[in-house]
Amino acid sequence: MYQLNEILENKIINKLVEGFERSPDQLNEPHESDAEIIQVGELKLAITTDSISEEISTGLYHDPYLIGWMIVTVNISDLAAVGAKPIGILISEIIPKDFSEEKIVQLQKGISDACKKYNTFVLGGDTNEGEKLVLTGTAIGIINSGKMLSRIGSKPGELLYSSGKLGIGNAYAISKLISKTNSAINYKPNAQTNFCSIIVKFASSCMDTSDGLISTLDQMMRLNNVGFEITKSSEKLIIDEALSYSKKLNIPPWLLFAGQHGEFELVFTIPQNLKQKFLEEAKKNCYKPVELGKVIAKNEMKINLNEELVYINPGFIRNLPYETKGDINLYLNQLLEYDSELRKAREFNFTSN
């Protein structure tokens, strides 16, 4: 059985929160949901907070408009993953002295446009001066349906879906941090605020792909003590622009699932007997969910590589950014080496049989 503490990020979080007393009104335990769920009388309140700091300092996000868009999107996506309707967001902005007036205007426009997109509002916040640009958002939402979504609930035999095709987040990260081609990938993800109202009716568990598909599934696997098989071909699950880009750079497409910069789709599980009703309602509302595979009883993860299900080690993939200590080129090279090892093992098994 995979343990949560085998993942360095989980271990750090557990250490940070071990001295905190839990609210008796909080419905989720640590790691169990994308947003914190608080029972307030008959009301379920969803609250989440996230910052954009490392993404700016590494050069992943440099466009002020995108930074503004993302500080809203990353937080609203967490609300969507628990089935909450956004009330609004509080934003803290630490702005350096040399940040031009033009950049500030674009930053605020990104925030404003994102709020309009998600039909929500900036409720307030804080502004300070500092050495580096850092934005922090705290979003608040209400769960109206009575049913909350969490990362808990996946059962063997259920179907695994995504709210849309994947891979654009990691393709963008490669274009910015590795190949340095700033305009290679058009990246402006949307939180799935509308689709979540349908997902919540049918899904047994849900999580957003802010950290990429494999990290998402690994966390769900550890929390539910189940496994996942991505039975569909990677090329059928990746958005066309990202797929073309990976082929251009000769990067195996499935590695667009392995990197830890996502596209903010929702990944969720659905009982097989609800599949038809779910697809009918999704179609009626013009949504196109993508079937990824299924939940299995064995605590492991397999992915379709050239029409063959191959076991992968998601713990290795999740811990790799910490092990490589921020060296982006080393990180990518080790992922490529891991892909090579998988292919050699497949060839060996094939010739042995």
C-alpha positions as CSV (number, residue, x, y, z in Angstrom):
1,M,0.0,0.0,0.0
2,Y,1.3,3.4,-1.0
3,Q,1.6,5.8,2.0
4,L,1.0,9.6,1.8
5,N,4.3,10.3,3.6
6,E,6.3,8.6,0.8
7,I,5.7,11.8,-1.2
8,L,8.0,14.6,0.0
9,E,5.4,17.3,-0.5
10,N,2.9,15.4,1.7
11,K,5.5,14.8,4.3
12,I,6.4,18.5,4.5
13,I,2.7,19.5,4.7
14,N,2.1,16.9,7.5
15,K,5.0,18.3,9.4
16,L,3.8,21.9,9.1
17,V,0.2,21.1,10.3
18,E,0.9,18.6,13.0
19,G,0.7,21.2,15.8
20,F,-2.5,22.8,14.6
21,E,-5.8,22.0,16.2
22,R,-8.5,21.1,13.7
23,S,-11.8,23.0,13.7
24,P,-14.7,20.8,14.8
25,D,-16.7,22.4,11.9
26,Q,-14.2,21.3,9.3
27,L,-15.5,18.4,7.2
28,N,-12.3,17.4,5.4
29,E,-9.0,16.0,6.8
30,P,-5.6,17.1,5.4
31,H,-5.0,16.2,1.8
32,E,-8.6,15.0,1.3
33,S,-9.9,17.9,-0.8
34,D,-8.8,20.7,-3.0
35,A,-10.5,23.3,-0.8
36,E,-11.3,23.3,2.9
37,I,-14.9,22.6,3.7
38,I,-16.5,24.2,6.8
39,Q,-20.0,23.5,8.1
40,V,-21.6,26.9,9.1
41,G,-25.1,26.1,10.4
42,E,-26.8,24.5,7.4
43,L,-24.3,26.0,5.0
44,K,-21.2,24.3,3.6
45,L,-18.5,26.9,3.0
46,A,-15.5,26.1,0.8
47,I,-12.3,28.1,1.3
48,T,-8.9,27.9,-0.4
49,T,-5.7,29.9,-0.7
50,D,-2.9,29.7,-3.1
51,S,0.1,31.9,-4.2
52,I,1.9,32.6,-7.3
53,S,5.6,33.2,-6.4
54,E,7.8,30.4,-7.7
55,E,6.1,30.5,-11.1
56,I,7.2,34.2,-11.4
57,S,10.7,33.8,-10.0
58,T,11.5,30.8,-12.3
59,G,10.2,32.7,-15.4
60,L,7.3,30.3,-15.9
61,Y,4.9,33.3,-15.7
62,H,6.2,36.6,-16.9
63,D,3.3,38.2,-18.6
64,P,1.5,40.4,-16.0
65,Y,-1.9,39.7,-17.5
66,L,-1.4,36.0,-17.3
67,I,-0.2,36.3,-13.7
68,G,-3.4,38.2,-12.8
69,W,-5.5,35.6,-14.7
70,M,-3.8,32.7,-12.9
71,I,-4.1,34.0,-9.3
72,V,-7.8,33.9,-9.8
73,T,-7.9,30.7,-11.8
74,V,-5.8,28.6,-9.5
75,N,-8.0,29.4,-6.5
76,I,-11.4,29.1,-8.3
77,S,-10.3,25.8,-9.7
78,D,-9.9,24.5,-6.2
79,L,-13.5,25.5,-5.5
80,A,-14.7,23.8,-8.6
81,A,-13.0,20.6,-7.5
82,V,-15.2,20.4,-4.4
83,G,-18.4,21.5,-6.3
84,A,-18.6,25.0,-4.8
85,K,-20.0,28.1,-6.4
86,P,-17.5,31.0,-6.0
87,I,-18.6,34.0,-3.8
88,G,-15.4,35.9,-4.3
89,I,-11.7,36.2,-3.8
90,L,-9.4,38.2,-1.6
91,I,-6.0,39.0,-3.2
92,S,-2.7,40.1,-1.6
93,E,-0.3,41.8,-4.0
94,I,3.4,42.4,-3.2
95,I,4.6,44.7,-5.9
96,P,8.3,45.6,-6.5
97,K,9.3,49.3,-6.9
98,D,10.4,48.8,-10.5
99,F,7.1,47.3,-11.6
100,S,5.8,49.8,-14.2
101,E,2.4,51.4,-14.2
102,E,1.7,49.6,-17.5
103,K,2.4,46.2,-16.0
104,I,0.2,47.0,-13.0
105,V,-2.6,47.9,-15.4
106,Q,-2.2,44.5,-17.2
107,L,-1.9,42.6,-13.9
108,Q,-5.2,44.1,-12.7
109,K,-6.9,43.5,-16.0
110,G,-6.0,39.8,-15.8
111,I,-7.6,39.6,-12.4
112,S,-10.7,41.5,-13.5
113,D,-11.2,39.4,-16.7
114,A,-10.8,36.2,-14.8
115,C,-13.4,37.3,-12.2
116,K,-15.8,38.1,-15.1
117,K,-15.1,34.7,-16.6
118,Y,-16.0,32.9,-13.4
119,N,-18.9,35.3,-12.4
120,T,-17.2,36.3,-9.2
121,F,-15.7,39.3,-7.5
122,V,-12.6,40.7,-5.8
123,L,-13.9,41.2,-2.3
124,G,-10.8,42.9,-1.0
125,G,-7.2,42.2,-0.1
126,D,-3.9,43.8,0.7
127,T,-1.1,45.6,-1.2
128,N,2.5,45.8,-0.1
129,E,5.9,46.7,-1.6
130,G,8.6,44.1,-1.8
131,E,11.7,42.9,-3.7
132,K,9.7,40.5,-5.9
133,L,6.2,40.2,-7.3
134,V,4.1,37.8,-5.3
135,L,0.4,37.3,-5.5
136,T,-1.7,35.3,-3.0
137,G,-5.5,34.6,-3.4
138,T,-8.0,33.3,-0.9
139,A,-11.3,32.2,-2.6
140,I,-14.6,31.5,-0.9
141,G,-17.5,29.5,-2.2
142,I,-20.7,27.8,-1.2
143,I,-21.7,24.2,-1.8
144,N,-25.4,24.5,-2.8
145,S,-26.0,20.9,-3.9
146,G,-25.8,19.4,-0.4
147,K,-23.2,17.0,-1.8
148,M,-19.5,18.0,-1.6
149,L,-16.8,16.6,-3.8
150,S,-13.5,15.4,-2.4
151,R,-10.6,13.3,-3.3
152,I,-12.0,10.5,-1.3
153,G,-14.5,7.9,-2.7
154,S,-12.9,6.1,-5.7
155,K,-13.8,2.4,-5.9
156,P,-12.5,-0.4,-8.0
157,G,-14.5,-0.8,-11.2
158,E,-15.4,2.9,-11.6
159,L,-14.5,4.9,-14.7
160,L,-11.9,7.6,-14.7
161,Y,-12.6,10.9,-16.6
162,S,-11.2,14.3,-17.2
163,S,-13.2,17.4,-17.9
164,G,-11.1,17.9,-21.0
165,K,-7.9,17.0,-22.9
166,L,-4.7,17.3,-21.0
167,G,-1.0,18.2,-21.4
168,I,-1.1,21.9,-22.3
169,G,0.3,22.9,-18.9
170,N,3.4,20.8,-19.1
171,A,3.9,21.7,-22.8
172,Y,3.8,25.4,-21.8
173,A,6.3,24.8,-19.0
174,I,8.7,23.1,-21.4
175,S,8.4,26.0,-23.9
176,K,9.1,28.5,-21.1
177,L,11.7,26.8,-19.0
178,I,13.5,24.4,-21.3
179,S,13.3,25.5,-24.9
180,K,12.8,29.2,-24.0
181,T,10.3,29.8,-26.9
182,N,8.0,32.2,-25.1
183,S,5.2,32.1,-27.7
184,A,5.3,28.4,-28.6
185,I,2.2,27.4,-26.5
186,N,-0.9,29.4,-26.0
187,Y,-1.6,28.9,-22.3
188,K,-4.6,30.5,-20.6
189,P,-6.4,27.7,-18.7
190,N,-10.0,27.9,-17.4
191,A,-11.3,26.7,-14.1
192,Q,-14.2,24.3,-14.7
193,T,-16.7,26.2,-12.7
194,N,-19.7,25.4,-14.9
195,F,-18.9,21.7,-15.6
196,C,-18.5,21.0,-11.9
197,S,-22.2,21.4,-11.3
198,I,-22.8,18.3,-13.5
199,I,-19.8,16.4,-12.2
200,V,-20.9,16.8,-8.6
201,K,-24.2,14.9,-9.5
202,F,-22.3,11.8,-10.7
203,A,-18.7,11.7,-9.4
204,S,-17.5,9.7,-6.4
205,S,-14.2,11.6,-6.2
206,C,-12.6,14.6,-7.8
207,M,-9.4,16.6,-8.0
208,D,-8.0,19.3,-10.3
209,T,-4.9,18.8,-12.5
210,S,-3.0,21.8,-11.2
211,D,0.0,19.6,-10.6
212,G,-0.4,17.4,-13.8
213,L,-2.2,14.2,-14.3
214,I,0.1,11.7,-12.7
215,S,0.6,13.7,-9.5
216,T,-3.2,14.0,-9.3
217,L,-3.9,10.3,-9.8
218,D,-1.1,9.4,-7.4
219,Q,-2.6,11.5,-4.6
220,M,-6.0,10.0,-5.2
221,M,-4.5,6.5,-5.3
222,R,-2.8,7.0,-1.9
223,L,-5.9,8.5,-0.3
224,N,-8.3,5.8,-1.6
225,N,-6.0,2.7,-1.5
226,V,-6.9,1.9,-5.1
227,G,-5.1,1.9,-8.4
228,F,-5.6,3.5,-11.8
229,E,-5.2,2.3,-15.4
230,I,-5.0,4.9,-18.1
231,T,-6.3,2.6,-20.8
232,K,-6.6,5.2,-23.6
233,S,-3.7,6.1,-25.7
234,S,-1.8,9.2,-24.6
235,E,-2.1,10.7,-28.0
236,K,-5.9,10.6,-27.7
237,L,-5.9,12.3,-24.4
238,I,-3.6,15.2,-25.1
239,I,-4.7,18.5,-26.6
240,D,-3.6,18.8,-30.2
241,E,-1.3,21.9,-29.7
242,A,0.6,20.2,-26.9
243,L,0.8,16.9,-28.8
244,S,2.3,18.6,-31.8
245,Y,4.8,20.5,-29.7
246,S,6.0,17.3,-27.9
247,K,6.5,15.6,-31.2
248,K,8.4,18.6,-32.5
249,L,10.8,18.4,-29.6
250,N,10.9,14.6,-29.7
251,I,9.5,14.3,-26.2
252,P,7.4,11.2,-25.5
253,P,3.8,12.4,-25.3
254,W,3.0,10.7,-22.0
255,L,5.6,12.8,-20.2
256,L,3.2,15.7,-20.6
257,F,1.2,13.9,-17.9
258,A,4.3,13.5,-15.7
259,G,5.4,17.1,-15.3
260,Q,4.0,19.0,-12.4
261,H,2.5,22.0,-14.1
262,G,-1.1,21.4,-15.1
263,E,-4.0,22.7,-17.1
264,F,-6.7,22.9,-14.3
265,E,-9.0,20.3,-15.7
266,L,-11.0,18.2,-13.3
267,V,-10.2,14.5,-13.0
268,F,-13.0,12.4,-11.4
269,T,-14.3,8.9,-11.0
270,I,-17.9,7.8,-11.8
271,P,-19.6,4.5,-11.1
272,Q,-20.2,2.5,-14.3
273,N,-24.0,2.4,-13.9
274,L,-24.1,6.2,-14.0
275,K,-22.0,6.6,-17.2
276,Q,-24.9,6.9,-19.7
277,K,-26.8,9.5,-17.7
278,F,-23.6,11.5,-17.1
279,L,-22.7,11.5,-20.7
280,E,-26.2,12.5,-21.8
281,E,-26.2,15.5,-19.4
282,A,-22.7,16.5,-20.4
283,K,-23.7,16.4,-24.1
284,K,-26.9,18.4,-23.4
285,N,-24.8,21.1,-21.8
286,C,-22.1,21.0,-24.6
287,Y,-19.4,19.5,-22.4
288,K,-17.0,16.9,-23.8
289,P,-15.6,14.8,-20.9
290,V,-12.6,12.6,-21.8
291,E,-12.6,9.0,-20.6
292,L,-9.1,8.2,-19.4
293,G,-9.4,4.7,-18.0
294,K,-10.6,3.0,-14.9
295,V,-10.1,2.4,-11.1
296,I,-8.6,-0.9,-10.2
297,A,-8.3,-2.7,-6.8
298,K,-4.5,-3.2,-7.0
299,N,-2.6,-0.2,-5.5
300,E,-0.6,0.7,-8.6
301,M,-0.7,2.9,-11.7
302,K,-0.5,1.8,-15.3
303,I,-0.4,3.8,-18.5
304,N,-1.0,3.0,-22.1
305,L,2.2,3.1,-24.1
306,N,1.9,2.0,-27.7
307,E,-1.3,0.1,-26.9
308,E,0.3,-1.8,-24.0
309,L,-0.4,-1.1,-20.3
310,V,2.9,-0.4,-18.6
311,Y,3.4,0.0,-14.9
312,I,4.9,3.3,-13.8
313,N,6.3,4.5,-10.5
314,P,4.3,7.7,-9.7
315,G,6.1,8.2,-6.4
316,F,9.4,8.6,-8.3
317,I,7.8,11.0,-10.7
318,R,6.2,13.2,-7.9
319,N,9.4,13.3,-5.8
320,L,11.7,14.1,-8.8
321,P,11.3,17.9,-8.6
322,Y,12.5,17.8,-5.0
323,E,15.3,15.4,-5.7
324,T,16.6,17.5,-8.6
325,K,16.5,20.7,-6.5
326,G,15.0,23.0,-9.1
327,D,17.4,22.0,-11.9
328,I,14.9,22.0,-14.7
329,N,17.2,20.5,-17.3
330,L,18.3,17.7,-14.9
331,Y,14.6,17.1,-14.1
332,L,13.6,16.7,-17.8
333,N,16.7,14.5,-18.5
334,Q,15.8,12.2,-15.7
335,L,12.2,11.9,-16.9
336,L,13.6,11.1,-20.4
337,E,15.9,8.4,-18.9
338,Y,12.9,6.9,-17.0
339,D,11.0,6.7,-20.3
340,S,13.9,5.0,-21.9
341,E,14.1,2.5,-19.0
342,L,10.4,1.7,-19.4
343,R,10.8,1.1,-23.2
344,K,13.8,-1.2,-22.6
345,A,11.8,-3.2,-20.0
346,R,9.0,-3.6,-22.5
347,E,11.3,-4.7,-25.2
348,F,12.9,-7.2,-22.8
349,N,9.5,-8.6,-21.8
350,F,8.5,-8.9,-25.4
351,T,11.6,-10.8,-26.5
352,S,11.5,-13.0,-23.4
353,N,7.9,-14.1,-24.2
